[in-house]
Every structure is written in C-alpha cells, then in structure tokens.
C-alpha cells in the first residue's frame, strides 16, 4: 500500500524550497513540515474527489454523506448496482453521476487499477488515470498526491494554491492557471511538497482570519 512520503524526505524538500523561494519560505515559517493528505487508493476516494469539484466544501460534504448513506460501503460495484437517478437525487449533477459511473466501470473492468497506478512511474500513472472518462488533470494529480504520495504531483489550476501563492508573494494579482503552471516548473521535483505547504498555510490563515459570518 502506498503511503505519504517519509517525514525526513518531506522536511528536506521543504527546506530546499524555502531556501530558494521567498513565498514558500513564508509558508514554511507558518506551517513547519506540513501534514501530508494521505487517502487510501480506492473507489470511494475518487468519488469524493469528483463530488467536491466546483462546489463549496460544506456542500460537497453534505452531498457525499447522502451518497454514503445510500450506498453503505462506497465501492465501484455498489455504485453500478444503484439507480443513477438515486445518486443524482443525493445532490450530484448529471455530469458528475456520469463520471462516477465511468470510473466505476473502468475499475470493475480492470482498465483502471489504483494499486497499479500507485506503483507505476509518475508519467505512466498519469496516463492510466487520464485515459478514464471523468478523470481530468486536477483529479489525476490529487490521486497521485494523496494516494501515491508522489512528491512531484501538482494539481493544476487549483484555486487555493494560486491564491495562497499570490498572497505569500506578494503579487498584485493572482496568476492565471497557465502562468501558475509555468511558474511551478521551478519547483520540480518537489511540487507535491509545495502543494502541501500552500494548503497548510491556507488552513492556518483561514483559522486565524475566518470569513465574516463564520462561527
């Protein structure tokens, strides 16, 4: 089973990044060595990722809890045995339901094997994930980060990462996804560590400065 990178390796990556990039140095001062967001490589992990796309965390959590209540154990087989309309009524959009079905079919057929993905070289793992309808670049990179522990996986166009980078820079405006992806090339082979540094900094910042109306 894949795990998060060893703490010593993650610390070395963070220290290298902090020494070469002032924005990341500021993040590292706040977070220290960040906790790696490990998730077990299974269908439920992919389902949660699909459910969380383009909606708020609270809305996604509510929708996914209804899916879990409907299916019990969330597996590819359980999803395929359920009426798609019942999944849609949990709060999922029709395109997301179609993606959940496509991914489940790929896993049941063996076209997508997450154990194989987690053991493969990064480019091969990306190719297997991206060959499945419903898995785009952002989702593929999250799988490689959270399930395979890939130190250089990088969720392209992640708004949270772009916003954290802008504020830590500081930059007057947030880079667009294309510019941010190009900028991130300088962080290879540690873009996964950068991701966790910036996510960690955002978590701390939101706790210190909650949005108006947050209890």
C-alpha positions in Angstrom: 0.0 0.0 0.0 1.2 3.5 -0.8 1.8 5.9 2.0 2.8 9.6 2.4 6.5 10.4 1.8 8.8 9.9 4.9 8.8 13.0 7.1 12.6 13.3 6.7 12.3 13.5 2.9 9.4 16.0 3.1 11.4 18.2 5.5 14.4 18.2 3.2 12.2 19.2 0.3 10.6 22.0 2.3 14.0 23.3 3.4 15.2 23.3 -0.1 12.1 25.1 -1.3 12.2 27.7 1.5 15.9 28.4 0.7 15.1 29.1 -3.0 11.7 30.8 -2.9 10.7 33.6 -0.5 7.0 32.9 -0.8 7.5 29.3 0.2 9.8 30.4 3.0 7.0 32.4 4.4 4.7 29.4 4.2 7.2 27.1 5.8 7.7 29.6 8.7 4.0 29.2 9.5 3.4 25.5 8.8 6.6 23.8 9.5 6.7 20.4 7.9 3.1 20.0 6.6 0.9 17.0 7.2 0.6 15.0 4.0 -3.0 14.4 3.0 -2.9 10.7 2.5 -6.0 8.8 1.4 -6.4 5.1 0.7 -6.5 4.3 -3.0 -10.0 3.1 -3.6 -13.2 4.0 -5.5 -14.5 6.0 -2.5 -11.5 8.3 -2.7 -12.2 9.0 -6.4 -15.9 9.5 -5.7 -15.2 12.1 -3.0 -12.9 14.0 -5.3 -15.5 14.1 -8.1 -18.2 15.2 -5.6 -16.0 18.1 -4.3 -15.3 19.6 -7.7 -16.5 23.2 -8.2 -18.7 23.5 -5.1 -18.0 24.5 -1.5 -16.5 22.1 1.0 -19.7 22.2 3.1 -22.0 21.4 0.2 -19.7 18.7 -1.1 -19.6 17.1 2.4 -23.3 17.1 2.7 -23.8 15.5 -0.8 -21.2 12.9 -0.2 -22.7 11.9 3.2 -26.0 11.3 1.4 -24.2 9.1 -1.2 -22.6 7.1 1.7 -26.0 6.7 3.4 -27.5 5.5 0.1 -24.7 3.0 -0.8 -23.4 2.0 2.6 -19.8 1.0 1.7 -19.0 3.1 -1.4 -17.4 0.7 -3.9 -17.4 0.6 -7.7 -19.7 -2.4 -7.6 -22.2 -0.7 -5.3 -22.3 2.4 -7.4 -23.0 0.4 -10.6 -25.8 -1.6 -8.9 -27.6 1.6 -7.9 -30.1 3.6 -9.9 -28.2 6.6 -11.3 -31.2 8.8 -10.6 -31.0 7.9 -6.9 -27.4 9.1 -6.9 -28.4 12.3 -8.7 -31.0 13.0 -6.0 -28.3 12.9 -3.4 -27.3 16.3 -4.9 -24.9 15.2 -7.7 -25.1 16.8 -11.1 -25.9 14.6 -14.0 -22.3 15.0 -15.4 -20.8 14.0 -12.1 -23.0 10.9 -11.9 -21.9 10.0 -15.4 -18.3 10.4 -14.3 -18.8 8.3 -11.2 -20.3 5.5 -13.5 -17.5 5.8 -16.0 -14.8 5.5 -13.3 -16.6 2.6 -11.6 -16.8 0.7 -14.9 -13.1 1.3 -15.5 -12.2 -0.1 -12.1 -14.5 -3.2 -12.4 -13.1 -4.0 -15.8 -9.5 -3.6 -14.7 -8.8 -0.7 -17.1 -8.1 1.4 -14.0 -6.2 -0.3 -11.2 -5.3 2.1 -8.4 -2.7 -0.3 -6.9 -1.0 -0.4 -10.3 -1.3 3.4 -10.6 0.3 3.9 -7.1 3.2 1.6 -8.0 3.9 3.0 -11.5 6.3 5.7 -12.6 4.6 9.1 -12.5 4.1 9.6 -16.2 2.6 6.1 -16.6 0.3 6.6 -13.6 -0.9 9.9 -15.1 -1.6 8.2 -18.4 -3.7 5.4 -16.9 -5.8 7.9 -14.8 -6.3 10.3 -17.7 -7.5 7.6 -20.0 -10.6 7.2 -17.9 -13.6 9.5 -18.8 -14.3 11.6 -15.7 -10.7 11.9 -14.5 -9.2 15.2 -15.6 -5.7 16.6 -14.9 -6.7 18.1 -11.5 -8.2 14.9 -10.2 -5.4 12.8 -11.6 -2.8 14.9 -9.7 -4.8 14.7 -6.5 -4.8 10.9 -6.7 -1.1 10.9 -7.3 -0.6 13.2 -4.3 -2.9 11.7 -1.8 -2.9 8.0 -2.7 0.6 7.5 -4.3 2.4 10.1 -2.2 4.1 11.5 -5.3 6.5 14.3 -4.3 6.2 16.0 -7.7 2.4 15.6 -8.3 0.8 19.0 -8.8 -3.0 19.8 -9.0 -3.0 22.1 -12.0 -5.3 25.2 -11.7 -6.1 24.6 -8.0 -7.6 28.0 -7.0 -6.4 27.6 -3.3 -2.8 27.1 -4.4 -2.9 30.1 -6.7 -4.5 32.3 -4.1 -2.0 31.3 -1.4 0.9 31.9 -3.7 -0.4 35.4 -4.7 -0.8 36.4 -1.0 2.6 35.0 0.1 4.4 36.5 -2.9 3.1 39.1 -2.6 1.8 39.6 -6.1 -0.7 42.3 -7.0 -2.9 39.8 -8.9 -3.3 36.1 -8.9 -1.6 34.3 -11.8 -3.9 32.6 -14.3 -3.7 28.8 -14.4 -1.3 28.7 -17.4 1.1 31.2 -15.9 1.0 29.5 -12.5 1.7 26.1 -14.1 4.6 27.5 -15.9 5.9 29.2 -12.7 5.6 25.9 -10.9 8.2 24.3 -13.1 10.9 25.9 -11.0 9.7 23.8 -8.0 10.4 20.4 -9.6 10.8 17.7 -8.3 9.0 18.9 -5.2 5.7 20.3 -6.5 3.8 18.0 -4.2 5.6 19.4 -1.2 4.8 22.9 -2.5 1.1 21.9 -2.7 1.1 20.8 0.9 3.0 23.8 2.1 0.5 26.2 0.4 -2.5 24.1 1.6 -1.1 24.1 5.1 -0.6 27.9 5.1 -4.2 28.4 3.8 -5.6 26.2 6.6 -3.7 28.3 9.2 -4.6 31.6 7.6 -8.3 30.7 7.5 -8.3 29.7 11.1 -6.7 33.0 12.1 -8.8 35.1 9.8 -12.2 33.5 9.4 -14.6 34.8 6.8 -17.3 37.2 8.0 -20.2 35.3 9.4 -18.1 32.2 10.2 -18.9 30.9 13.7 
